[in-house]
């Protein structure tokens, strides 16, 4: 399901963002930071942007080039990547791609008073965490007096009544990435335009926190065969993994690598733990889930996968589903080949057989 959720932030001479949700994160070991992130993010920390803004500023600099340099700054300073194509796409269209342009109104509606720009974001539900961002468009108020210049906003002179386009673009691109307004720490993501014209440590830390969820959790190598483990208070939570939302259910992560097409069966058995198995790519793109709430506490997934790196997530729920099953406790995880080919000389898998090669602990 793809949907749009809108939230307006009215501020004088402000940037307005349409966003799904806001999560205020404490700075991990950095009390000087107070970045705000929505919890929603792009899969793989990257997206394509279509930019073909016609014309030049009063200083003779091209609008298009200024927007591209703003994307380049986010690329250089953070782990997020903007790729761009110098083609026009209407930012008022729900067409599955990201566009930008000057407009006289917000796609048929009036801009709010003193609004410089609006970022419109579209989301798609996902299995864990906040919805993924799937489209983000920037509409800039064509009635404002934009130019391109650096440094402090001059109180007098030829730029005293002008707005720097590049820092406005830098700010709106932060919303595209998933950042919210930051009102307490110096940042380009401040709700009002200011003398700040470059990314600040708080902006950079916000992107780092939003897109580094996998580093918050231990990832173990998947031993094909039988694994004895438990979900308990020492484990990671979904909230920590996805950096957002309120899902505090426990989760273990296992990685494995395939070198050819292989059919696999994963089983998570427990007499007490409400078990949920989730299959994902190494970028946390969720491929399949078994959250069976009928019968016992066990979970089983069968899937045919191509070559690549994968994650198997052993999870539970964040609230009780059945009286007989708990939200923590021991479990057995079994991973078995179902492919008919013969195993290599150094692999043995509980009677299964395959010519696929695995890395990440094979028994």
SULTA-V139303 format. One record per run of one state. SS is the DSSP state (~ for helix, > for strand, _ for the rest). FROM is the first residue (numbers start at 1). TO is the last residue. If there is no record, write none. Layout:
# SULTA-V139303
ss;from;to
SS;FROM;TO
SS;FROM;TO
This chain:
# SULTA-V139303
ss;from;to
_;1;1
>;2;3
_;4;13
>;14;17
_;18;22
>;23;24
_;25;35
>;36;37
_;38;42
~;43;45
>;46;50
_;51;55
>;56;56
_;57;61
>;62;62
~;63;77
_;78;80
>;81;85
_;86;97
>;98;103
_;104;105
>;106;106
_;107;108
>;109;109
_;110;114
>;115;124
_;125;131
>;132;141
_;142;145
>;146;147
_;148;162
>;163;164
~;165;177
_;178;178
>;179;179
_;180;191
>;192;192
_;193;200
~;201;210
_;211;212
~;213;216
_;217;218
>;219;221
_;222;223
>;224;231
_;232;235
>;236;237
~;238;242
_;243;249
>;250;258
_;259;261
>;262;269
_;270;272
>;273;273
_;274;275
>;276;281
_;282;285
>;286;290
_;291;298
>;299;305
_;306;307
>;308;315
_;316;325
>;326;326
_;327;328
>;329;337
_;338;348
>;349;349
_;350;351
>;352;352
_;353;357
>;358;359
_;360;361
>;362;362
_;363;363
